[in-house]
Amino acid sequence: MQASDRFNINSQLEHLQAKYVGTGHADLNRFEWAVNIQRDSYASYIGHYPMLAYFAVAENESIGRERYNFMQVNNILSFCLVF
């Protein structure tokens, strides 16, 4: 691997990190990374109906209640990053 290859890879990584929020950056600490992962997971659960139905059946709750609970947790996680 040559120096130019390393520079190219690093510049591509920096470009991806600037373009997409969830890929992180050099100053991202472990807590912020974990909160991003959790927030993205809950958003995915809300957006994919079969996963939401699976959680509803597993917890013996309605789908609407599960969606509400996930949205509440997602709002709390978003608030954690602010402070």
C-alpha positions in Angstrom: 0.0 0.0 0.0 1.5 3.3 -1.1 1.1 6.7 0.6 -1.2 7.9 -2.1 -3.5 5.0 -1.5 -3.7 5.8 2.2 -4.5 9.4 1.4 -7.2 8.4 -1.1 -8.8 6.1 1.5 -8.7 8.7 4.2 -10.2 11.4 1.9 -13.0 9.0 0.9 -13.7 8.3 4.6 -13.8 12.0 5.5 -16.2 12.6 2.6 -18.5 9.8 3.8 -18.4 11.1 7.4 -19.3 14.6 6.2 -22.1 13.3 3.9 -23.8 10.9 6.3 -24.5 11.8 10.0 -24.4 8.2 11.3 -20.9 7.4 10.2 -19.3 9.5 12.9 -16.2 11.6 12.9 -12.8 11.8 14.6 -14.1 13.7 17.7 -17.0 11.4 18.3 -16.8 9.8 21.8 -18.1 6.3 22.7 -21.3 7.6 24.4 -22.4 9.7 21.4 -21.7 6.7 19.1 -23.8 4.4 21.2 -26.7 6.9 21.4 -26.6 7.3 17.5 -26.8 3.5 17.2 -29.7 3.2 19.6 -31.6 6.2 18.0 -31.1 4.7 14.5 -32.3 1.3 15.7 -35.5 2.6 17.2 -36.2 4.7 14.1 -35.7 1.6 12.0 -38.1 -0.4 14.3 -40.7 2.3 13.9 -40.3 2.4 10.1 -40.5 -1.3 9.4 -43.9 -2.6 10.2 -43.0 -6.3 10.5 -40.4 -5.6 13.2 -42.8 -3.4 15.0 -45.4 -6.2 14.8 -42.9 -8.7 16.2 -42.1 -6.5 19.2 -45.8 -5.9 19.8 -46.5 -9.6 19.9 -43.4 -10.3 22.0 -44.4 -7.7 24.6 -48.2 -8.4 24.3 -48.9 -4.8 23.4 -50.7 -3.2 20.5 -48.7 -2.0 17.6 -49.7 1.6 18.2 -48.5 1.4 21.8 -45.2 -0.1 20.7 -44.7 2.7 18.2 -45.5 5.3 20.8 -43.0 3.7 23.3 -40.3 3.6 20.7 -41.0 7.2 19.8 -40.8 8.3 23.4 -37.4 6.5 23.9 -36.2 8.0 20.6 -37.1 11.5 21.8 -35.3 10.9 25.1 -32.2 9.7 23.2 -32.3 12.8 21.0 -32.5 14.9 24.1 -29.4 13.2 25.5 -27.2 14.4 22.7 -28.2 18.0 23.2 -26.8 18.2 26.7 
